[in-house]
């Protein structure tokens, strides 16, 4: 599991005084950075060499999120396939699970515009963060 702390910003609030429902997507994106480093250690993100593309994202809002408390984003791997893997995120505030979600990342060759198998050495690194069932 990877953990980062996010400090909500005043500009993240909606008219009701809660953190806006669009903001957790940015938090979860930040939470994926260590996973991206597995594939691109320098974070060069060059089209010729960058090997990931997002195919799906979903979020469930479980509790309200407020400005005055930090957010802990927890990031796990929940599934490793042949050409894709699923990242599972949780956003916690004051010991409450507030938002949870998934992102499916596909190992992708942008030059050929096709998915490719995830290299075995990368699968091993991803597996270190795999959620254990049960």
C-alpha positions in Angstrom: 0.0 0.0 0.0 1.1 3.5 -0.7 0.0 6.4 1.5 0.1 10.2 0.9 -1.4 13.1 2.9 -3.5 15.7 1.1 -4.3 19.1 2.6 -7.7 20.2 1.2 -7.6 23.7 -0.2 -10.2 26.4 0.3 -10.8 26.4 -3.5 -11.8 22.7 -3.3 -15.1 23.6 -1.5 -18.5 23.6 -3.2 -21.4 25.9 -2.3 -22.4 23.6 0.6 -19.0 23.9 2.3 -18.0 20.3 1.5 -15.0 19.3 -0.6 -16.4 19.2 -4.2 -17.1 15.8 -5.7 -14.6 16.4 -8.5 -11.6 16.8 -6.2 -11.0 13.2 -5.1 -10.1 12.3 -8.6 -7.1 14.6 -8.3 -6.2 13.1 -5.0 -6.3 9.6 -6.4 -4.3 10.7 -9.4 -1.6 11.8 -7.0 -1.9 8.5 -5.1 -1.0 6.7 -8.4 2.4 8.5 -8.8 4.4 5.7 -7.0 2.8 3.2 -9.3 3.6 5.2 -12.4 7.2 5.3 -11.1 7.3 1.5 -11.3 6.9 1.9 -15.1 8.6 5.3 -15.6 11.0 5.9 -12.7 12.0 9.4 -13.9 8.4 10.4 -14.6 9.6 11.6 -18.0 6.1 10.8 -19.5 7.3 10.8 -23.0 5.0 9.4 -25.7 7.7 7.3 -27.2 8.3 5.4 -23.9 5.5 5.9 -21.5 3.6 2.6 -21.2 0.3 3.3 -19.4 -3.1 4.5 -20.3 -6.2 4.8 -18.1 -9.2 2.7 -19.4 -11.7 3.2 -16.6 -12.2 5.2 -13.4 -15.0 5.0 -10.8 -15.5 6.5 -7.3 -18.0 5.9 -4.5 -18.6 8.7 -2.1 -19.1 7.2 1.3 -18.9 10.1 3.7 -18.8 13.9 3.4 -15.3 15.5 3.2 -14.5 18.7 4.9 -11.8 21.4 4.6 -10.4 21.5 8.1 -9.0 17.9 8.2 -6.2 16.3 6.3 -6.9 13.5 3.9 -5.0 10.2 3.8 -5.0 8.6 0.4 -4.3 4.9 0.5 -3.4 3.2 -2.8 -3.3 -0.5 -3.5 -3.3 -2.9 -6.4 -6.4 -5.0 -6.5 -5.9 -7.0 -9.7 -3.1 -7.8 -12.1 -3.9 -9.1 -15.5 -2.0 -9.9 -18.6 -2.2 -6.4 -20.2 -3.9 -4.3 -17.4 -4.1 -3.9 -13.7 -6.6 -2.2 -11.3 -5.6 0.3 -8.7 -7.8 0.7 -5.7 -7.9 4.0 -3.7 -9.3 5.1 -0.4 -9.5 8.6 1.0 -9.7 8.8 4.7 -10.5 11.8 6.9 -10.5 11.6 10.7 -10.5 7.8 10.7 -13.5 7.7 8.3 -13.5 6.2 4.9 -14.9 9.0 2.8 -14.2 8.1 -0.9 -13.2 4.8 -2.5 -12.5 4.1 -6.2 -10.8 2.1 -8.9 -8.7 2.9 -11.9 -7.9 0.4 -14.6 -4.5 1.0 -16.2 -3.6 -0.7 -19.4 0.0 -1.4 -20.5 0.0 0.4 -23.8 2.3 1.2 -26.7 1.4 4.7 -27.9 3.5 4.3 -31.1 1.6 1.1 -32.2 -1.6 2.3 -30.5 -2.2 -1.1 -28.9 -2.2 -2.8 -25.5 0.8 -4.9 -24.7 1.6 -7.5 -22.0 2.8 -6.1 -18.6 6.5 -7.1 -18.2 7.0 -9.8 -15.5 9.4 -7.6 -13.5 6.7 -4.9 -13.3 4.1 -7.5 -12.3 6.3 -8.5 -9.4 6.6 -4.9 -8.2 2.9 -4.4 -8.5 2.2 -7.6 -6.6 4.0 -6.2 -3.6 1.0 -3.8 -3.1 -1.7 -6.3 -3.9 -4.7 -6.3 -1.6 -4.9 -9.7 0.2 -8.4 -11.2 0.0 -10.1 -12.0 3.2 
